[in-house]
Amino acid sequence: MEKDYQSIKNFLEETNSFESFLESDSLVWIDHREYDEDIISYFNTKIGNKIEVNLQDNGKSYGEDIYLKYKGKSVMIPYEENMDRDTTIIWTNEIIKDDFSIRLFVEEKGYDAFGFCLLANDEWDLLEKEFGKTLLNKYFFKINLSSKMFSLEYDVVEYLILKKKNPNAPFFTLLSYLEISKKEQILNKRKNKREIDLKNYFQQKKEIKAEKDRFANINSLIL
């Protein structure tokens, strides 16, 4: 994976010139039409096909369940009503996370696709030491069990307003902030429907504001 590491390192050294990086093999481009088994295969190839993939019929509408096995660990990808890209990527990352990490490249989004990079954890650590956590996380977003990528929904008007104030901010950074803001909208609706008492409402509102402020501060967003 030395080639991918060097490609990402070169990008971080000169982030305003990334056309060659967008075309490099270091990026795994995935769109909403991908078969989930293929998504796993893309990442599995990167690590030398160390993930064992098995399919099992379950009688569900979306087809067979996918079981992953890696170094003695095994997991059935926990889809709900349908297979979805986010769940596939999250759990592929989850089973290999002790050795490798998949990150979302947030500087550029294709028409209907996202780019992902996979490196060994010690390679990500080297990049963090050289370029700093802030710069690395700005362009290569960590994936965890609660990450939203393809499932993100956002108001175009709100996005354009935020983008106007932060023209250089990566697409996914802005969407992630709007996702936090959505929590406040949902909370207000719950209050108006009297589904939550005022004490809990104000406490949760305070927590959401703190989360928004923290995210904006870390990513240097102008609100």
Phi, psi and omega in degrees: 000011181301321181297317179294318178301313182294323179296316179292320178300315179298320179298314182294333178288335181212076188289345180274001178228090188235015180300318180293326179293321180298333182263001184279162177286353180290336179264130173258109181271129181230133175242178188288352181266355185296143169287140185296324178297326179291322179301313179299319181297321179303312182286324180297322177299322181298327184257015176083030177055049181269352178266129175269128184243126178230144179249143180221128180294137183231358180076006181273160186295330184278354177109210186282146173284152180250124176253132179247141177225131181211119177049048177085348176266143177220151180205144169265125180299121188276071176291157176261250181282330183220156170292145177213152186299317183302311182298320179298312182292317181301314185279336170294316177295320185297320186284338180254005192297340178291337183240326185227161175220134172267132176234149178272128176279115192259000182285330187221138175235131176287181182305316179216032185220156172240151176258141181231150176234146179231127176223163170294150182302322181292334176288318174300320180297320178297318179295321179295320180294323183281320187250349180092149182297321184299311181293317181298313182289338179296322184256336182234099190277126179293144180253133176225185186296339181256007182296142173240132181229278178292336182273000179295134173237140183210156177278122184299320181296314179298320179297315182295323177297314180293322180294324179297323180282336184228067187299336182262001181285138179299148181309309186289332176297316179294319179295323179294323176294317179296330178294322176293318180299328180298329178300322180292321178296317179295320179297318179296322178295321179296321178295316181296330178271003180060037177270355181216140180282163186296324180299311179292326179300310182292326179293314180292324178297320178296318180294320179294318178299318179297321179294317178298314181296319180296315180295316180297321181292315181298323184259009177054046180272142173263125184252000000 
